[in-house]
Amino acid sequence: MIRVEGLTKFYGSVPAIEDISFRVERGEILGFLGPNGAGKSTTMRILTGFMPPTSGSAWVADMNVAERPLEVKRSIGYMPESNPLYLDMTVTAYLGYMVSLKGVAGAARRDAVARVVGSCGLESVASRLIGHLSKGYRQRVGLAQSLVSDPPVLILDEPTSGLDPAQIIEIRNLIRSLKGSRTIILSTHILPEVSLVCDRVVVIHQGRVAFEGALDSLATSVKEDDVLRVSAIGSAEALQGRLSAVPGVRQVRRTGASNGEVHFEVRAERGREVRPALAAAVPAASGQLTELRRERLTLEDLFVRIVSGERKHEGEAAHV
């Protein structure tokens, strides 16, 4: 549905993006991640036909953006980060105007407005001026305008920017409800949003793709030992010695003691199952095991490691 191949954009002599390639399948929600200045907005502007690339190609709704720009624009619902709205128009007037720009007229226009007013939860504010609405409702209006022409593709740039936690949940649920019926690129800085909404992710850093793949494979793209937490009652020295002797264990570090327990951080070879041997090592040291758990990296941890260059293949993008 969306295909990007070798996309490059220079502003003068400064590259904003270089040789970016990725795909988004029909009905999929792709999380598009990266720090500020990574090139996310530039990529989305090219996909929407707002600006041409310096080189490379992009297809949206299986159409080449450079060759069929008008047809591509009709197939896209775009919500930019700034969410420009006409504050002196009512919600329904604004949505009617926006769908008219897509060539929809008459009864079909009224039906389209009624559809998105209902699906975006705008019934109670439909006749109010947009300038009088809260930030959350304005974001809903922005999302509604991206949907009003019933496009097969949505490109959403920071749709929950500036919202409070309750409003973020509302918009997130609304986007999740579109899964399967639309192909969506979701750019966001809110990483939990990605894990709750998206099927796959593309991480862009310094204008290049640093990672592309499924969320459950993101952790394996980072070159990192497995980390386990072990707590036990017994001699700290004896326990540390036995735990260190387990095959596959790289390091055992004592992290503290409380209520007769000794706590350890154990680093083991990634992907090697050492928990049964660790559990057996504690009684072998005349100790009593009280806790054994694997510590999992959060999405934030993984993101930081990826953009810091700690990838599976040094100097290359990790593709899964």
Protein Blocks (a to p, Z undefined) as FASTA:
>chain_A
ZZcehiacdehjacfbghiacdddehiacdddddehilmmmmmmmmnopaccfbdcddee
hiafklmmmlmmmmpccddfklpacfkbcfklmmmmmmmmnopahjllmmmmmmmmmmno
pmmmmmpcfklpcfklmmmmmmmmmmmnopabdcdehklgoiafklmmmmmmmmmmmgoj
accddddfblklmmmmmmbdcddeehiafbgcdfklmmmmpccddddddddeddfklmmm
mmmmpghiabdcdfbdeehiacddddddehiafklmmmmmmmmnopacfbdcdddddfkl
mmmmmmnopafbghiacdZZ
